[in-house]
Amino acid sequence: MRLKTASKMFCGCKNAPDDAPANSVICPICTGQPGALPAVNSEAIRLGVRAGLVLGCRIPNRSFFDRKNYFYPDLPKGYQISQFDKPISEQGQVWIDMPKAAPPRNSVRIGITRAHLEEDAAKNIHDEKTGKTLVDFNRGGQPLLEIVSDPDFRTPEEAKIFLQELQAMLRAGKVSDADMEKGYMRCDANISLLEVDDENKPLHANLNPKTEIKNLNSFRAVERALNFEITRHAGIFANGNVPIHETRGWNEDKQETFSQRTKESSADYRYFREPDLSPLDLIEILEEEVKHPYEMPAETRARISDEWGFTEEDALFIVANDWTEYAEYVMGELGGWIQATSDSTLEEEKRLFGKLAGNWLTNKLAGLLKLKGKSIEEVNITPENFAEFIHLIHDGAVNSANAQRLLVIMHEGGKDPSHILEDQNLGQMNDSGELSDTVKRVIEQNPEQALEAKAGKENVIKWFVGGVMKATEGRANPLQAEQEIKNQLGL
């Protein structure tokens, strides 16, 4: 997990994004030049402590850095500065809620073994045409938090949902952006199969050899790779063999894993205390961090559902995708309209507005932003305008079809919905006489279909509704149009 700091772990180089020009953000320290000495990034230490608190971990008074020795082209010093026996936090837990259709473990505790700080390696770039490997050192030295969980998972879906909750928790604590697509969060998934009894408890204490699948960069890839390994391991056991302890990669195109190397043990890395760095004294940082607790995703989901009437599914999407601030601003703007209702219908109106706003946020607006390749931070609709948009839909001033057109125009121009509604003539048709005239004209233009409708063909009624909607450019109310059609046809 890449920490959200301005500079790298042990030098003053910018913690640059991955699209920076190759080898443009480097210095003698992060490229391992002789005589260059590291200095600890104090903000990374603070975020490490905060992450430990977010994960419910024990924070020691002192922590140390160690050297993890191995040779690879992306590691210029020949070792990585990491933490081994005295990490910045350990012995935590994360609770996840599984879908109701996933018994018997609907609420699952995942233990956190440890979370430790380290520097990232550089990035290898393999040129298939020349067969050469190039190295970009921009990533080298960036601050990472490696989180190691206990072997508490029972299904690949549990692993996926755990990672999604972990991402939301660290974002809520402002520890990391945790964006898997950008490489700010990566997963090494370990798996081994065990025989269990009817209560899902292991039949023996010894674990079978495990496979580690390296550098998975999406939640879907984690779930699919683990499912593949379950099938592969089961096949090996079925043939009377035992899987080897190895590291494997994931081929997204082939949807299968492939062997990379046999797995090292901690002894192979020859850990020893980092001689160029002093011990980390954490007491003052810990005392300061506990004064400012962060609301965790589960708490936020429960609160916005209770306060604003969002459904469980909408609350899950809003929190997981960092839409909480925008969504709460929208509902705050709608609050005046909600409060204007009578006390007897207040809760009902809150749920109605919450469900309506939640649906348009998580489905329609989210779909529009995905189509445009935009994030919620780049949306061109102010919360005030979106709240007014929801109110127009609630009051029946615009129907669903034209509301979708209105939403697109709002995003393109950034204007308020009422003016667009008037300028574009998108408002709901409220003139019963105009609707009656339009229906009469559509029926007269289609006499054969009128006879079919009178003969009892229900689908023809729907066809006529479509014709009326087209004739009114979507302004007619479909239900009112259908009723008027039936009235004029004598049905």
N, C-alpha and C positions, 0 to 999 in steps of 0.2 A: 504494500500500500504506500503510494508516494505521499509524503507529508506536504501540507499546504504552507510551505515556507517561501520566503523571498529568495534565499540563497541555498547553496548546496550544504551537505552535511558537515564537511570539514574544511571548507574554503569559502571565499567571498564571491565565487562565480554565481551568476543568476541561475535560479532553479527554472531553466528555460523549458518552453513547450517542445514537443517532439518535432514540430515543423520548422524549428530554427535551422539555418544553414549548417551543414555538417561541420563539426569541429570548430564552431564559431564561439562557443561558450566554454572555454577550457583555460586552465592555468597549470603551472608546474605541480601544484598539490594534487589536483584531481587527475592528472596524467602520470603521477608517480615518478616525477623527476628526482634524481639523487639529491639529497639534502633538503628537500621540501618537507616541512613538518605540518601536520594537521592541527586545526583548532576547532573545538566543538561549537556547533551552531546552537546557541542557548534556546532559540525558539523551537528547534526540533526536540530538545529535551522537554520543554514545557508541553508540547503537543503529545509527546510520548507518555507523559504522566497523565494528561487529560484523557488520552485514549484508554489507558489502563482503568481510569475511573469510570469511563463510559461502559467498559466491558465488565465492570464489577470486580476488578482484579485487586490483589494486594500489592501495594507500592512499597518497596523497601526504603530504608533511610539512605542507603548508598547503592550505587550500581557501577558496573565497570564495562569498559570496552575490551574486546579480545581480537586477536588476529586469526582469521580463518584462512589457512594456507591451501591454495591450489593454483595450478597454472592453466591459463586460458587466454586467448588473444584479447578478450575484452577486459582483462584484469591487469593493468600495466604494472602494478606493484608486485604481482605474484602472490598477493594475499588480499583479502577483503576485511575491512574493519567492521566487526559485528559484535554481538554479545552472546556469551555462551552460558556460564554457570551463574551469573548474577545479572539477569535481565532487568529491564526497567519496570516490568510488571508481570505477575503470574497468578494462577489460581482464580480465574474469573468464571463467568457464566453468561450465556445468552439464552433467553427463552424465545422459542418460535411457535407460532400458531399454524398448524397445518390445516388445509382445506377440510371441510366437514366430510368430504367423500374419501378421506384418507385415514380410516381407522387402522389399528387401534390407538395410535399415538397422535392425538389431536393437539396436545400441548407438549412440546419437547424441550428438555433442558440440554443444551450443548455446553459442555465444560470448556473453558479456555485454559490450556496448559500454561501458555506464556505469550507475551507480546514483547518483542525486543527490537531495538534500533540497529540499523546498519546502513551502509552506503550501497548504492546501486552500482552494477557493472556497466561498462560501455555497451554499445549496440553493434553486433556483427551484421554486415550486409553482404550476402552471398550473390556474386555475379555469375549467373548460370552460363552466360556466353563465354566468359574468359576462364571460368573455374576458380577465380580468385575470391578471397574474402577481404572486404574492406571494413575498417573499424571507425565508427563515429563516437567520439569521446564526450559528446554533449551530455549524455545520460549518466556517464561515470561520475560517481560521487553524490548523486542526488539522494536526499534523505528518504529512507524507507522504514516502515514499521512492518515487521513480519509477525503475523498472528498464527499461532499453532493451537489447534483445537484438540480436545480429547477424542478418542474413538467412540463417539456417542451416536453416530449416524446409523440408521438402519436402511435407508433408501436413498437413491440419487435425488429424489424430489426434496427430501429433507435437506440435503446438501445445498441444493439450489436456493431454497427458501431461506436457509441460514445465511448464505452469501448476500442475498437481497436485503435481509434485515441488518446484516453487518454494514453494508454500504450505507443504508439509511441512518444507522446509528452514528457512524463516523462523519457523515455529512452534517447531521444534527449538531454534533460536537465541534464542527468546523475544524476537524482534524485533517481531512483530506477531501478532495473532490471525488475520489473513488470512482472515476469514470473508466469502466472496463474497455470501452471502445478506443479510448485514447491511451490505454496502457497504464493509467494511474492506479489501477487495481488489477492484480493478476492472481491466479489461483494455481497452486500445485495440489492436485487432489490425490490422496492416498487411499487405497482400497485393498482389503483382503476379505475372503469369505470365511465364515464360521458356522459350525453346526450349532443350532439353538434348540431349546426345548419348546413346549407348548406356550410358555410364558415369555418367549423370545429372549431367554437368558442363555449365554454360551454354555455348551456342554463340557468344555474344558478351559483351563486358564491360558493355555499357550495359543498365541496368535499365529495364524498361517502366514507365509511370506506375503508381503504386500507389493503392490505396484504403485509407483508414483507417476502421475501424468502431469507433465510440466507445462507451465505458462499458458493455461487456458484463459481465454480473453473474453468470454461471454458466459452468462448464466446457462444459456441453452447448451453451450459446448460442454460445460461441466456435467450437466445431467446426461447428455448423450454419451460422453466419453465413459462415465461410470457405468451406464447401462451396457455399453459395449464390453467393458472389462468384466462385468458380472457374467455375461454370456461366455466370454473367453475363458475365465477362470473355471467356471462350471464345466466347460468342455474338457479342460485339462484334468480336473479331478475325476470326471467320468471315465477317462481313459487310464485311470490308475496312477497318474503322475501328480506332481505338486508344482505350482507356478514358481518361477525363480524371482528373487528379490531384485527388481530392476526399475530403471527409469524409462518411461515411454513418452512419445510425443503424440499429438492428436492431429490427424489429417482431416480437415473440415470438408474437403471435396469428396474424399472417399468414405467419410464417416466411420473411420476406424483408427485405432492406435497403432504405433509402430515402435519397435525397440530402439533405444538410443544408447544405453550403457547399463552395466550392472550397477546397483546402488551402492554408494559409499556409506560408511559408518562415520560417526563423529571422530573416531580415532584417526581416520584417514586424513582429516583436515588439520591435525596437529595444532589444536587450539592452544594459545598461551596469551597471557595478559598483554594488552597493547602498551608498550613501554613509553610511547610518545604522548599519552593522554592521562590526565589525572582522574581519580575516581569522581563519580558524579554524586554530589550531595543533593538529595531530593526533598529534604524536609520543608524548606521554605517554599519551594515550588508547589509541593503538595498542599501545604496550608493555604496558599493563595488560590489554587484551583478549586478546592472544596467549597470556597466561599461563593463560587459562581457556577452552580449546577446547570446543566442543559436539559431541556425537555427531550425525552427520548421518543422515538417514533411510535411505540405502542401507546404512550401517554398522549401524544399529539393526535393519533387516530381516534382514541376514545374521546378526547376533548372536542374535536371539531364535529364529531358525530353527535355529541350531546348538545353542544352550543348551537350548531347550525343545521342539524338535521341531515347531514350527509349519510348516504348508505355506507355499509361496511366496505363494499367494493370500491366506491368512489373515494372514501377516506384512504384506503390502501394505496390507490393510484396517486392521489394528491401528495401524500407524504413521501412515497417512494421516488417520485419524480421531482421533488423540490418545488412543488406548486403551492405549498402551504401559505406562504405570505400573500401571493396573488389571490388565492381562493378566499382567504379570510378578509382581505380588503374588499373583494366583491361582495361577500356576505355582509360585511359591515355597512356597505352602501345600501344593500337591500334591507338592512335592519329597520330603517324608518318605515318602509312599506309594511314589513312584517308586524311591527309594533302597532301600526295603525288599525289592526284588526281587533275584534273584541277579545276579551280575556278568555272566553269560552272556546274560541277557535284558534288561540295563539299557537299552541303546540301543533295543531293540525296544519296551520299555515306555514309554520317553520319547516315541518317535514316536507310540505309540498314544494316550497321554494328551494329547500336543500336538495331534494331529488331532482328538480328541474335544472337548477344551476349545476349540480354535480354531473348530470348527464351531458349537458352542453359543454362543460369544461373537459371532462375526461374522454368524451367521444368525439364531438364535433370540433371543438377548438384544438384538442390534441391531434386529431387526424389532419386538420388544416396545417398545423405547424410541422407535422411530420412530412407532409407533402411538400411544404416549402423549405424543408431542411432547416427549420428554426427551432430555437429553444424557447422556454417560457420567458427568459430574460429578454428575448428579442421580439416578443409579441408587440404588434403595433395597435393594440387595443388597450386603452387604460382600464383599470378595474371599475372606474366610475361608468364608463361607456358600456362595459360588459354587463354591469348591474342593471343599467337602464335597458339594455337589450333583453335581459331575462324578464324584466318587468313588462316589457311590451308583449312578450310571448305569453306571460301569465295572464295579462289582461285581454288577450285575444286580438291585439292590434295587428298582429302579423301571424300567418299560419306557418307550419313547420317547413314547408317547401321554400317559401320566400325568406324565412328566417335564415336558412342555410345560405341563400344568395346574399342576404344582408350581412351575415358574418364575414363572408369573403370580402365584400366591399369595404367593410369596417377595417379589416386588417390591411387591405391595400392602401387605403387613404387615411386611416387614423381618425376619421370623423365620427361624430356622435350619431347613434342609430336613428334618432327622431328626424334629423335633417335628411339623412339618406332615404328614409322611408317615404318622406314627402317628395324629395327630388326624383326618386326612381319609381314612384308610384307602386311601392311594394306592400302597402298596407292592406289589411284585411278588408274585403268588401262588406260593408255594413248596410248597404241600400238593398232592401228586399225587392224593390221594384226592378232595379238593375239586374239582380240575380234572376228574377223571374223572366225578364226579357231575354237574357242570355240563354237560359235553358230552353225557352220556346224556340229561339232561333236555331240552336244546335239540334233539337228534335226535328224541326221542319227540314233541315238540311240532310237528315239521315232517316228517311221514312222506313227503309227496310229494317234497320236496326231497331226502330221503334216497335215494329210488328214483332220482332224476335223477343224484345223485352216484355211486351204484353203477353207473349206466349209462355212466359215463365223462365226465360234464360237470365239468371242472376248476373252472369259475367258480363252481359251486355249493359246492365245498369252501371257497372264499374267502368265500362268503356265510355259511357256517356259522361260519367263524372270526370274522367280524364279529358274529354272534349271540352267540358265547361271550364276546367282548370286551365286548359290551354287558351281558350277564348278570353279568359279574364287575366291571363298572364300570372296565374298562380294566386290571385287575390281572393278568390272565392273560398268559403269554408267548405271543405269536402263533404262534411256531414250534412250541412244545410243544402248543398247542391244535390246530394243524393235524395234527400227528402223531397226537394222541389221537383226533381225529375220524376219520382214516383207519383207525386200529386198530379203532375201534368199528363202522365200516362194513365192515370186512373188506377194505379196499383195500391 
